[in-house]
Amino acid sequence: MRSERYKRMMQRCALLLVAGTVLHFFLGKADPSFLAYPWGVILAVNYLYLLILLRANADRWKWVKGWYDRAAYIASLASMLVLTLLFGLIRQDGSTEGLAGVLGFTQMSTSWIFNIFLLHFTTVLGFKAIDDVWHWRRRKLSNVLIHVSVFVIFAASIFGSGSKEKVKVTLPLGVPEQMGIAHNGMSARLPFALTLKEFTLDEYPPHIHLYNKELSPEFVVVEGKGSVESLGDWQLECLEYLSHAARLSADSGYVDMQHVGATTAALLRATHTGTGESAQGWVSCGSHIFAGNTLMLPDGAQLVMPQREAKKYLSRVEVANMKQTRTFDISVNHPATLGPWKIYQMGYDSERGRWSTISVLECVKDGWYTLVHIAMWMILAAAALLFMMGWSSRKKSKEDKA
């Protein structure tokens, strides 16, 4: 009987996945703008009233209990853990490539799949919290506090999503900036000033492709001098590798140069595995200062090095207001937090790449911050209560043994 119940809960999660996928393909990204104040508050109040009403009639409507029993709770929690894990592992850059991009997982906060599962889990948790409050005399106070506070946090994240204030700021290096562009395209003034102190970008190793009217999907990775790789019918040997290179003239080779605008260059020897024909020369992706270069092969194809992909980029930003000045290291998926504001890394000058002198940040204010803050303190109170109860239980056990 119990296994059958778990099976039905997993089937429910599968249906939610199908529903989220269908909505994503037909409606695109989930738009929370309809939850802007005061509609978010109105819907939240009615949502809570509906949960209380259903719980009050659970004895009359037996199906309601199926929303907060152990199987429903575990299934909804497991599905949310999986999606949260994907949220952390997948780069949130809004790309539409690959399965993750097609399903909207590269911008998880606007994914229908994620939001439907989030609402499902919040509903199950809401029923559980109401049931705990309903029978508070038979429940541990710590459990009641935890369930209620976590429900408040998740409900606030849903119904408060449309009330968030978003301001996009482009920061030049070393120049304080307090103005940005709001989501409606109008100028907005922030209650603090941002100053970009340093921008760093790590890149993946360069890729070498064959080009013959179009870029080959296959490529080899150049790790350094002495590496030997096969690409199509060609064997490529790296004779020299410069991560910071410059070309002084169109007829010269590349030389090592630690300078702004330095590019990546590799001296390659290509040998055809069938005919033995070979070619040797520099291949470079170029930069905003120095031109790139390709190597022409005897069969008419070319070896090319596209621009290197960003692996990680980070902005060291000084945030100053009337009360304090703090410095944060902000990167993708690692925002800075200042009161009700979160500051996210959004982009940089892609043309200059690792030599970018600007950073694009998005400052987001959560209008439900106070409510969430109270819920967080409730969780801390529950943790302290659990610790005290555990300490008291251990002390009593020692006294009984004595």
N, C-alpha and C positions, 0 to 999 in steps of 0.2 A: 504493500500500500504506500509506504513511504517512498520507495524507488519510483513508483508511478507518479507520485506528486512532484518529485524532482524532474522527472521526464517532461511533465506538462509545463513546468516553469521554464525549462530550457527551450521548449517549443515556443513559448511566449516570447522569449528573447530572440529566437530566430525570426519570428514574425515582425518584431520591432526592427530588426536589422533589415528585413526586406522593405518594410514601410519607409524607413529612413533612406534607403538607397533609391527607392522610387521617387520620393519627394526631392531628393538631391538632383536627380536627372531631369525632373520636370520643372522644378522651381528654382534650381541653382542654390546659391548660398542662403542660409537662414538669416533673415533680417530682423533683428530685435527692436527696430525703431518704433514699432507699434506699442512697445512697453515703456515708452517715454512717460515721464511724470505728467499727469497723475494716473495714467492708465495702468502702469505697473503696480501701483499701490492698490488700486481698485480690484484688479485681477487677483492679486495676492490675498487680499481680504476674503474675496469670494471663494478662492481655492481652499483657504484654510477652513472657511465655513462649511464647504462641501465635504471636506475630510471629516470634520467633527460630526456632521449630519449622518454621513455613512457609517461612521464608527458607532454612533448612538443607536443605529438600527441594525447593527451587525447580527443580533440574535434573530431578527425577522428576515434579513436578507443574508442568507448563508454564504453567498458568493463573496461578500465583503471580506470575510475572514481569510479568504485565499490571497488577499493582498498584503497581509502582514504576518503570515505564519513563517516558520523557520525556512521552509523551502523557498518561498518568495524572497525572503531577505537574503539568503545565501546566493541565489541565482542572480539577483539584481546587483549585489555587491561584487560578485565574480566578474560580471560583464563590465561593470564600471572600472574595476581594477585593470582589466585587459585594455580598455580604451585609454585609461590614464597612462598606462605603460607605453602605448603607442604614441600618445601625446608627447611624452618625454623623449622617445627614441627618434621620432620623425621630425625632420627639420620643418619648422613652421614658416615657410617662405611663400606660400600661396601657389606653388607650382601645380600644374595640371598634368604632369608627366607621370607615368607609371600607375600602378593600382592605387597607391596612396593618394596621388593627385586626383585620379578619377573619382574616388569616393569622398574627396574633400578633406582627407586626413592631414593635408599639408597646411590647412588653416582650420584646425579642429574646432575653434570656438564658434565658427559659422557652419559647421557640418551638421546636417540634419540627423545623421546617425548618432553623433555624440550627444546632441541636444535632446533627442527622443529618449535615449538611454538615461541621460541625466534626469529628465523629468520622471521617468519610470522609477529610478532609484530613490529620488526625492519623495515620490508618492508613497512608496513602500516604507521609507524611513519615517514619513509623516504619520502614517497609520500606527507605526510602532511607537513613536513618541506620544501620540494621543492615547494609545492603549496604556502606556506606562503612567501617564498622568492620571488616567481614568482609574487605575488600580494602584495609586501611589503608596497606599498603606502596605501593599504586598510586594513592592519593588524596592530595590536598593536606591537610595537617593543619588548615589554616584551614577548609576546606570540611567536614571531619569534625566539627570543634568546632561550627560553625554549625548543621549539620543535627541533631546530637545535642542541643544546647542548646535549639533551637527546638522539637524534638519533646518534650523534657522539659517545657517551658513549656505547650504545648498539652495534653499528657497530664495534667499537674497541674490545669489549668483544668477538665478533664472529671471526673476521678476525685476531685478535691478539692472539687468543688462542694457535695457533701453534708456536708462537714466544716466549712463556714463558719459562724461565729458571727455572728448578726445581732441588733443591738439598736437599737430605735427610740427616739429621744429627742425630746421636745418642749421647745424652748428658749424661755423668756420673755426678752425684751430685757433685757440687763444682769445677769441672774441666773445664776451658775455652776451647772452641773448635771452630776452624775456618775452618776445612776441613769437607767435606761431600761427598756423592755419587750422581752424576748427574743421570738423567733419562736414559742415555746411558750406565750406569755402570762404568763410569770413575770417578776418584777423581776430586773434584772441590773445589776451594778455595773461600770462601765468603769474601766480603769486610767489614765484621764485625765479632766480636767474640761473641759467645754465652756461657753463664754460667748458669747452672741450680742451682738455689738457694733453691728451695723447690718443692716437688711433693706431691700432695694430691689427694686422690681418695675416693669418696663416693660410697658405695655399697647398692644394694637393700637388703631388709631383706632376710635371708636364706630360701630356699625352702626345704621341706621334701617330698621325693618321696618313693613309694614302689618299691622294686627291687626283681623280681623273674624271672631270666633269661634275663629280659630286664627291662629298666627303665619305670615306669608308666608315661603316659602323664599327669595324674592328680597329683597335689601336694597341700600342705598346706603351708602357710607362717607363720613362727614363729616370732611373734612380741615381745615377752618377757615372763617373768615368769607369770604363771597363765593362759595363753591362752589355750583354748580348741577347737580343730578342729576335723573334721571327714575326714578320708581318706579311701575310699573303705569301708571295713567292720570293720574298726578300728577307735576308738576314741582316739585321742592323746591329752594328757595333758602335758604342759611344766612345770616341777617342778623347773627347774633352767635354767637360760639363761646367758651365758657369751659371750660378744662381743670380749673380749680380753682374750683368754684362752690358757693354756699350759698343757701338759701332761708329767709328770716327768718320768713315766715308763709305760710299756705296761699293767700292771695290775692295775694301779691307775686310778682314775677319773681325771677330768679336774679341774684346779684351776685358779682363776683370776690372770692374769699376764700382766702388762703393759710393754711389751718387744717387740723388733723387732722380727717378725716372729710369733707373737701371732695369734691364729686362732679363729674361732667362734665355740662354743659348746653349746648344749642344752641337759639337762637331761629330758628324755621323759618317760611317762608311757603310754603304748599302751594297750587298752582294746577292745577285740573283742565284737562287739555289739550283736552277736548271741549267742556265747558260754560262754562269760564272761571271757575267758582266757585272761591273761595279761602278759606283759613283761615290764621291766624297765631297762634303761641304757642310756649311753651317745651317742649322735650322733654328729659328727663333720665333717666338710669338710677338715680339715687339712690345712697345709701350707708348705712352702718350708723347714721348720725346724721341725715342729711337725706333727706326723702322724694323719690321720683322723680316724674315728671310725664309725661303723654301729651297729644297734641294730637288733639282730636276733629275729624273731617272732615265736610263736609256730607252725604256719602253713608252716614254711620253707622260708617265704619271709623275706626281710630285710627292715629296714628304713634307708635311706641314705640321706646325705646332699651334693649335688654337690657344686662345687666352686661358691661362690656368684658372681652375675653379677655386672659389673661396672655400676653405675648410672651416675656419672660425675667424670672426672679427669681433673686436672688443674696443669699446670707447671708455677711456678714463675721464669722467665728467665731474666737475665741481658744481655742487648745487648750493646756492646761497639764498636765504630769506632774511627776514628781520630778526629771527631768533638765533640762527646758527648757519654754519658753513660746513658741508660734508662732501667727501669725495667718494664716488662710487665707480666700480668697474662693471660696465653694462655690456652684456652680450646677448645673442639670440637665446631665448628661453630662460634668461637670467636677468630679469628686470631689477631696477632699484626701487625701493619703497620709501616714500616720504609722506607720513601721515596718510590721508585718503588718496594720495597720488601714487601711481606706478609709472615708471619711466622705462620704455621698451626700446631696444635696438631694432631699427627698421631697415637701415640701408647706409650707403656711402657712395662716393663718386666712383662708379664702376669703370669709368674710362681711365682713371688714374690707378685703380686697383689698390695695391698695397701702399701706394704713395698718396692715397687720398688725404686731403686736408680738410674734409668736411665729414660730418656724421649726421645721419638722419635719425631722429628719435621721435617716439610718440609718447606723449604724456596723457595718462588716462586717470580720471578722477571717478571714484566709485561713490555715488550718492548714498548708498546703503552702508557705507563704511562704519558708521557708529553702531548700527545694529550688529554687524559682523564682529566688531571689536568687543561688544558686550558678550556675544556668544563665545568668543575665544577665551575671555576671562572665566566664563562658566565651565569651559573644558578644563582650564587650569584648576578651578575650584574642585571639580570632580576628581581630577588626578590627585590633588592633595587629600581629598576625603578617602580615596582608595588607599593611599599610603598610610593614613592614620588608622583606618580599619584593619589593614594588614598588620601594622605594628601592634595594635591592641590585641589582635587575635594571637599573634606569636607570643606576646607577653603572658596572656591568659593560659596558653598551652604550656609554657614553662612553669607557671605557678601550679597548674594541675599536676604536672609530673613531679614537682617538688613535694 
